[in-house]
Amino acid sequence: MSLPCIAHARRFEAQAHRRFFMASEQVGWIREHDVALLARWPDVFEIDAAAVTLAARFDANADTRSAALAAVIGALAGQGRIVGWRDETYAIRNTFDAAPLAYIERAAARFFGATTYAVHLNGIVKYAGRAPQLWIARRSQTKATDPGMLDNVVAGGIAWGLSIEETIVKECWEEAGIEAALAGQAEPGRTVHVLQSLPEGTQAEQIFIYDLPLPEDFAPRNQDGEVGEHRLARVEEVARWIEDGEMTVDASLATLDCMLRHGWIDEDACAGIDTLFAAPLVTR
């Protein structure tokens, strides 16, 4: 079976972009039609037919690169070219444990096609003598990305300065009212790599997938207004939502990983997914 989420996770045309470099590393992708916007700052960016490069004069350290980018990002946001401002800092780094090359506002990450990192939790309720079920969230209609779509019970980007474990605790409380002690029982799954073109730019993201066993009497309670509703659903029901494209790409992949690891679905049902758990195709 060909699932839309697997195709969409690699829906990217390199030829429609220019590579973005800083400090001699490729750190992202700039869409061709956005290059002209950056050309207005010739003192900040060096542009040729193949690439956009942050000028070497900013290479003293991450702070000087960050300051140069911040001025550009602020101007582009003011013109409506970067939307969904979060007041949240992301680090530009090609691997999660690498030293940051620069710091940018989260909303700008996809404009520059920089690698981002996120956690997704599958909320599993296991019953004695009957099939398990999954808690599924519906994203608020006011969300900047994928409004109203189905999602994992907990999912969120990893801001600079937070570990995976700290992000899990933070997002568990904000999105589902899950206390830290319960959130700490999350069990790691696999890591999936997404590279797809979106209206706001390029999503080049590494997603750390976790399973969280939840008590039968637990019901999620959103705290931050980013979730419209929660639904407790059968595995076959969730599989149908994935097949019909009702869940976000990220949540679909995280849920399929859970289902495969637990043997709830056959691998033939999601041909091609294994390539998404291989080495990232983000900036190489």
Buried (B, 14 or more C-beta within 10 A) or exposed (E): EEBBBBEBBBBBEEEEBBBBBBBEBBBBBBBEEBBEBBEEBEEBBEBEEEBBBBBEEBBEEBEBBBEBBBEBBBBBBEEEBBEBBBEEBBBBBBEBEEEBBBBBBBBBBBBBBBBBBBBBBBBBBEEEEEEEBBBBBBBBEEBEBBEEBBBBBBBBBBBBEBEBEEBBBBBBBBBBBBEEEBBEEBEEBBBBBBBBBBEBBBBBBBBBBBBBBBEEEBEBEBBEEBBBEBBBBEBEEBBEBBBEBBBBBBBBBBBBBBBBBBEBBEEEBBEEBEEBBEEBBBBE
